Amino acid sequence: MAGSRIKRVVLMIQENHTTDNYFRGLAPYGANVSSDWPIQANPPASDQPHDRHAYYRWLTGQHKATRTQFDTATVVPFYAYLALTGAFLENHCSGFGTNSTPNHLLIVGGQSPTLRNPSRTQPPPLWDMPSVPGLAADAGIGWACYTGTNNYPAGFYKQLNGSKNLIPNAHFVADAAAGKLPPLTYLWHNSPEDEHPTADVTIGMNKIWESVDAVVKAGGWDDTVFLLTWDDWGGWDDHVATPNVEHTPDGVQLAYGPRVPLIMFGGAVKPGIDSRWSNHAGIPKTVMQLLGLPKLGVDRVDNDPGLADLVDPALHNPAPPAYGAKITLPGPPQPPRNSKPLPAPPVATSTPVTPVMLRGGGTLPPPNDVPLTTTKP
């Protein structure tokens, strides 16, 4: 672990918002965000199309995503505070350009056999893929996944399915307050606390705030690294074109997907706006770095640089405001900072998405269950 000081990593995964959609308020601080789109009412009136087909139409200019923005300081002030006092990864991207389930799976284990959400009328899928919780278990490191309905998404892993470490998310706050969180902890929520449209997004923010506060009150702020992100774009627009790193057999960009927020925070996390390219596959890699875990056996994860360099054991950042307290945001610099230019793409040429690795050495075909009409590269 980082200087033997970090005792746990807590990953919190919310739903369906882009960086521009949530964080227009960070523009005066130098973040690369649009700040002049129409203000989005809260709660939103509808859920936008955001599956693989919608992404392809958006990517090729055939479909305009919803170009509105929440009032950051008014609607999600705790998130604004975390972004301004922690590490705000302004060019973090969803792992794949599609909707929820594939991106949740990327955060757990760096790969997905599917590009769609599983049918709700059929039995849930069960795949024998490696996962970071399974890797932790093999290394003798405690883990827990506080999941939503039907153990989504951790229950899709054969190694994790049925484990007593899959715990209903309603237990998280009490367990955190009692100091019972293991070194590796994932947290998902159900609607409306997951912020999936048409939920009031402040409800979800408050649940994250309450959850962080429970860790703080148990004395865990200084030795915990939190990673808070959103699974996919949700059909909201974002002005940054993300690098084409991987494509499906039909030639359509798969990775990176659109930008989504990632905030890394805790007592030992270096604060500031970080402009590097990152994506959901880097989240499990960061966990592995911080907890001293070996390779996962998934190249997308194992070869990712991770974000552990943002942890400095010598730092002792102050804890955030207590749950329900007044939030005072740091004032913007004067004059306002300009945003940094986009970094160079991480690769020069996009490569075909690879087969899905299974535990024991087997494989599944590359994800290609949403074929699109285009010319192969």
Helices and strands as residue ranges (DSSP letters): G 2-4, E 8-14, H 19-22, G 24-29, H 52-59, H 72-75, H 77-85, E 87-93, H 100-109, H 132-138, E 143-147, G 149-151, G 154-156, E 166-168, G 169-171, H 172-177, E 184-188, H 201-217, G 221-223, E 224-230, E 246-247, E 253-255, E 262-265, E 272-279, H 282-291, H 299-302, G 308-310, E 351-352, E 356-357, E 363-364
